[in-house]
Amino acid sequence: MDQYVMRAVRGDEWEKIKELRIAALRDPAAPVAFLETLAEAEARPDEFWQDRAQGASHGRRARQFVAEAPDGRWVGSVTVLVEEGGTSDFFERVVEQTQGHVVGVFVRPEQRGTGVTDGLFAAALDWAWSLEGPALERVRLFVHEDNERAGAFYRRFGFRASGEVVPVPADPGAKEFEYVLPRP
């Protein structure tokens, strides 16, 4: 794991962001891990990816972290969105407190179990807890009911089920469970 550098993306790295996202959506676990489909991602214009890179590279609203191998290849990623209290989330529910929201967790299959995910989460949470005014009260994420592997990792990392359950937008018969990690 020590050979990987965990860092925030830069605004000019949109092509690598796009490549890694499409790799994530090709993964067999994608239907229970992501709300976006492969077809949707592949249909997006370059401007979408350029805007995503800019938005995830600086400022307070979002930050994407990658695990970069010595050869420059990205092997994993995680993004933290900042949800301000009083706004609406993507489930169209009111956000009751200022919080981080972890999304887009992906590690290439050949790097799973090597500690890369731990490193990505450590970098993402360090950033989230370092934000100033107003400070994040907690970090949350959602886990599909059929994604036990992810749920086990999040619990090991200290996240706990909050009891909140929401329907999956594309599949209202399926459920997502909210997990939270309070501010240390």
C-alpha positions as CSV (number, residue, x, y, z in Angstrom):
1,M,0.0,0.0,0.0
2,D,2.9,2.3,0.7
3,Q,3.7,2.6,-3.0
4,Y,0.4,4.5,-3.7
5,V,0.0,8.2,-3.3
6,M,-3.4,9.3,-1.9
7,R,-4.1,12.8,-3.2
8,A,-6.8,15.1,-4.4
9,V,-7.5,15.3,-8.1
10,R,-6.3,18.3,-10.1
11,G,-8.6,20.3,-12.3
12,D,-6.9,19.3,-15.6
13,E,-7.2,15.5,-14.9
14,W,-10.7,15.1,-16.4
15,E,-9.6,12.3,-18.8
16,K,-8.3,10.1,-15.9
17,I,-11.5,10.9,-13.9
18,K,-13.6,9.7,-16.8
19,E,-11.5,6.6,-17.4
20,L,-11.7,5.5,-13.7
21,R,-15.4,6.2,-13.4
22,I,-16.1,4.1,-16.5
23,A,-13.9,1.3,-15.2
24,A,-16.0,1.5,-11.9
25,L,-19.2,1.3,-13.8
26,R,-18.0,-1.8,-15.7
27,D,-17.3,-3.6,-12.4
28,P,-19.8,-6.4,-11.7
29,A,-20.7,-4.7,-8.4
30,A,-21.6,-1.4,-10.1
31,P,-25.4,-1.9,-10.0
32,V,-25.4,-2.0,-6.2
33,A,-22.6,0.5,-5.7
34,F,-23.5,3.4,-8.0
35,L,-26.7,5.3,-9.0
36,E,-25.2,6.1,-12.4
37,T,-25.1,3.5,-15.3
38,L,-22.3,2.8,-17.7
39,A,-24.4,4.0,-20.6
40,E,-25.1,7.3,-18.8
41,A,-21.4,7.9,-18.1
42,E,-20.3,7.0,-21.6
43,A,-22.8,9.4,-23.1
44,R,-21.6,12.4,-21.2
45,P,-19.7,15.0,-23.2
46,D,-16.1,16.0,-22.4
47,E,-17.4,19.3,-20.9
48,F,-19.2,17.3,-18.2
49,W,-15.9,15.6,-17.1
50,Q,-14.0,18.8,-17.3
51,D,-16.5,20.5,-15.0
52,R,-16.5,17.5,-12.7
53,A,-12.7,17.7,-12.4
54,Q,-12.7,21.4,-11.7
55,G,-15.4,21.0,-9.0
56,A,-13.7,18.1,-7.3
57,S,-10.2,19.7,-7.3
58,H,-10.6,22.7,-5.1
59,G,-13.0,24.6,-2.8
60,R,-15.4,23.4,-0.1
61,R,-18.2,21.8,-2.1
62,A,-16.5,18.5,-3.1
63,R,-13.2,16.8,-3.2
64,Q,-12.2,13.7,-5.1
65,F,-9.2,11.6,-3.9
66,V,-7.3,9.1,-5.9
67,A,-4.8,6.4,-5.2
68,E,-2.0,6.8,-7.7
69,A,0.5,4.1,-8.5
70,P,4.2,4.9,-9.1
71,D,3.6,4.7,-12.8
72,G,0.8,7.3,-12.6
73,R,-2.1,4.9,-13.0
74,W,-5.1,5.6,-10.8
75,V,-6.2,2.4,-8.9
76,G,-9.0,3.8,-6.8
77,S,-11.0,6.9,-5.9
78,V,-13.4,8.3,-3.3
79,T,-15.3,11.6,-3.3
80,V,-16.6,13.7,-0.5
81,L,-19.5,16.1,-1.1
82,V,-20.3,18.8,1.4
83,E,-24.0,19.1,2.2
84,E,-24.9,22.3,4.0
85,G,-27.7,22.1,6.7
86,G,-31.0,23.2,5.3
87,T,-30.3,22.2,1.7
88,S,-31.7,19.2,-0.1
89,D,-29.8,16.0,-0.9
90,F,-30.0,13.9,-4.0
91,F,-32.9,11.9,-2.4
92,E,-34.7,15.2,-2.2
93,R,-34.7,15.1,1.6
94,V,-33.8,18.1,3.8
95,V,-30.2,17.9,5.1
96,E,-30.6,18.6,8.8
97,Q,-26.9,19.3,9.6
98,T,-23.8,20.3,7.8
99,Q,-22.1,17.0,6.8
100,G,-19.9,15.3,4.4
101,H,-21.3,12.7,2.0
102,V,-19.0,10.0,0.7
103,V,-19.8,8.8,-2.9
104,G,-18.1,7.1,-5.8
105,V,-16.0,4.7,-3.8
106,F,-14.1,2.4,-6.2
107,V,-10.9,0.4,-6.1
108,R,-9.8,-1.7,-9.1
109,P,-10.3,-5.4,-8.4
110,E,-6.6,-6.2,-8.4
111,Q,-5.9,-3.7,-5.6
112,R,-8.7,-4.7,-3.3
113,G,-7.6,-6.0,0.0
114,T,-4.3,-4.2,-0.2
115,G,-5.1,-1.3,2.1
116,V,-5.8,1.2,-0.8
117,T,-9.4,1.7,0.3
118,D,-8.2,2.5,3.8
119,G,-5.7,5.0,2.5
120,L,-8.4,6.7,0.3
121,F,-10.8,6.9,3.3
122,A,-8.1,8.3,5.6
123,A,-7.3,11.1,3.0
124,A,-11.0,11.9,2.4
125,L,-11.9,12.0,6.1
126,D,-8.8,14.1,6.9
127,W,-9.9,16.6,4.4
128,A,-13.6,16.5,5.6
129,W,-12.6,17.1,9.3
130,S,-10.2,19.9,8.3
131,L,-12.8,22.1,6.7
132,E,-13.5,25.4,8.4
133,G,-16.7,27.3,8.9
134,P,-19.0,25.7,9.5
135,A,-17.3,22.4,10.5
136,L,-18.8,19.2,9.4
137,E,-20.8,17.5,12.2
138,R,-20.6,14.0,10.6
139,V,-19.8,12.2,7.4
140,R,-22.4,9.9,5.9
141,L,-22.8,7.4,3.0
142,F,-25.4,5.1,1.7
143,V,-25.1,1.3,1.2
144,H,-27.3,-0.7,-1.1
145,E,-29.0,-3.6,0.8
146,D,-27.2,-6.1,-1.5
147,N,-23.7,-4.6,-1.0
148,E,-22.6,-6.4,2.2
149,R,-18.9,-6.2,1.3
150,A,-19.1,-2.4,1.2
151,G,-21.1,-2.4,4.4
152,A,-18.6,-4.5,6.2
153,F,-15.7,-2.2,5.2
154,Y,-17.6,0.9,6.3
155,R,-18.4,-0.6,9.7
156,R,-14.8,-1.6,10.1
157,F,-13.8,2.0,9.4
158,G,-16.1,3.2,12.2
159,F,-19.3,4.0,10.3
160,R,-22.6,2.9,11.9
161,A,-26.1,2.4,10.5
162,S,-28.2,5.4,11.4
163,G,-31.6,3.6,10.9
164,E,-32.4,5.8,7.9
165,V,-33.5,3.8,4.9
166,V,-34.3,5.3,1.4
167,P,-35.5,3.7,-1.8
168,V,-33.0,3.4,-4.7
169,P,-34.2,6.0,-7.2
170,A,-33.8,3.7,-10.2
171,D,-35.3,0.7,-8.4
172,P,-37.9,1.7,-5.8
173,G,-38.2,-1.9,-4.6
174,A,-34.6,-1.8,-3.4
175,K,-33.2,0.0,-0.3
176,E,-30.2,2.0,0.6
177,F,-29.1,2.2,4.3
178,E,-27.5,5.4,5.7
179,Y,-24.2,4.9,7.6
180,V,-22.7,7.8,9.6
181,L,-19.4,8.6,11.2
182,P,-19.7,11.4,13.8
183,R,-17.0,14.1,14.1
184,P,-14.1,12.8,16.2
